[in-house]
Amino acid sequence: MPDTDYVALGRQFLAALGAQDWAALRALVTADVTWSFPGDARISGLAEGVDAVVAKGQVITSSGVHIELLNVLAGMNGVAVSLHNTASTEDGRSLDQYLVTVLSVREGKVYQIDSYLSDPAKIVLYFGRST
């Protein structure tokens, strides 16, 4: 897959996530997709399989997170997206987090998603601790 296709795939993934278009997201990933997310928050850990990845996306997007795309970076085996996520709630919780999410690609589909956070400890303050 040419680098330009990786960039397009990264943008499509973010567009599907941002629009909460779960059918589009499902079409972009493999059946055995995984999503790793650091920290001790409710959204942290490893999601395995399409349903678990969609569920993680649903928790993130339903929590009022604004995803700002900073850059899309193509590599040999996928794409990295640089993001700035912000949010605030009526009860005073807020989120201001820079992150990079790496999408590894196999046969034109995302099979592995790895998120890297600027401050993993702060994600707990917004999303709550995992149980």
C-alpha positions in Angstrom: 0.0 0.0 0.0 1.5 3.4 -1.0 2.2 5.9 1.8 -0.6 8.2 0.5 -3.1 5.4 1.0 -1.9 5.1 4.6 -2.6 8.8 5.1 -6.0 8.4 3.6 -6.7 5.4 5.9 -5.6 7.4 8.9 -8.0 10.2 8.0 -10.8 7.8 7.3 -10.3 6.1 10.7 -10.5 9.5 12.5 -13.5 10.6 10.4 -15.4 7.4 11.3 -14.5 7.7 15.0 -15.4 11.4 15.1 -18.7 10.8 13.3 -19.5 7.8 15.5 -19.9 5.9 12.3 -19.4 2.4 13.7 -20.2 0.6 10.4 -17.4 2.7 8.7 -15.0 1.9 11.5 -15.8 -1.8 11.3 -15.0 -1.7 7.5 -11.6 -0.2 8.2 -10.3 -2.8 10.6 -9.5 -6.6 10.6 -11.6 -9.0 12.6 -8.7 -9.6 15.0 -7.9 -5.9 15.5 -6.5 -4.7 18.9 -6.4 -1.3 20.5 -3.9 -0.6 23.3 -4.4 2.4 25.5 -2.1 3.2 28.5 -2.9 4.1 32.0 -5.5 3.0 34.7 -8.6 4.7 33.2 -11.8 3.1 32.2 -10.7 3.3 28.6 -7.2 1.9 29.3 -6.0 -1.6 28.5 -6.2 -3.8 25.5 -9.4 -4.1 23.5 -9.3 -7.2 21.4 -11.6 -7.7 18.4 -13.9 -5.4 16.4 -16.7 -5.2 19.0 -14.2 -4.3 21.8 -12.5 -1.7 19.6 -15.9 -0.1 18.7 -16.9 -0.2 22.4 -13.7 1.7 23.3 -14.4 4.3 20.5 -18.0 4.6 21.8 -16.8 5.4 25.4 -14.3 8.0 24.1 -16.7 9.8 21.7 -19.7 9.6 24.0 -17.7 11.3 26.8 -17.6 14.6 25.0 -14.0 14.4 23.8 -13.1 16.9 21.1 -10.5 15.3 18.8 -8.3 17.8 17.0 -6.1 16.4 14.3 -2.6 17.8 14.4 -0.8 15.7 11.8 -1.0 12.4 9.9 2.4 10.7 9.4 2.8 7.8 7.0 5.3 4.9 7.7 6.3 1.7 6.0 3.6 -0.4 7.8 0.9 2.1 8.7 0.1 5.6 9.8 0.5 7.6 13.0 -2.0 10.4 13.8 -1.0 13.2 16.2 -4.0 14.5 18.1 -4.9 17.0 20.8 -8.0 15.8 22.8 -9.9 18.2 25.0 -13.1 18.1 26.9 -14.9 19.5 29.9 -18.0 18.5 31.8 -20.6 20.4 33.9 -19.3 18.7 37.0 -15.8 20.3 36.5 -13.8 17.5 35.0 -11.6 18.4 32.1 -9.2 16.8 29.7 -6.3 18.3 27.8 -4.2 15.5 26.4 -1.8 15.2 23.4 -1.5 11.8 21.9 -0.2 9.8 19.0 -2.2 6.8 17.8 -0.4 4.4 15.5 -2.5 2.4 13.1 -0.6 -0.7 11.9 -2.0 -2.0 8.5 -2.2 -5.5 7.1 -3.7 -6.1 3.6 -5.2 -2.6 3.5 -6.9 -2.8 6.9 -6.0 -1.7 10.4 -5.0 -4.7 12.6 -3.4 -2.9 15.5 -4.0 0.4 17.2 -1.6 1.7 19.8 -2.2 5.0 21.6 0.5 7.0 23.3 -0.5 9.7 25.8 1.4 12.9 27.0 0.1 12.2 30.5 -1.6 8.9 31.1 -2.3 9.6 34.8 -4.6 12.5 33.8 -6.8 10.4 31.7 -8.1 8.8 34.9 -9.3 12.2 36.2 -11.6 12.5 33.2 -12.7 9.0 32.4 -12.5 7.4 35.8 -10.5 4.5 37.0 -10.9 1.0 35.5 -12.6 -1.5 37.7 
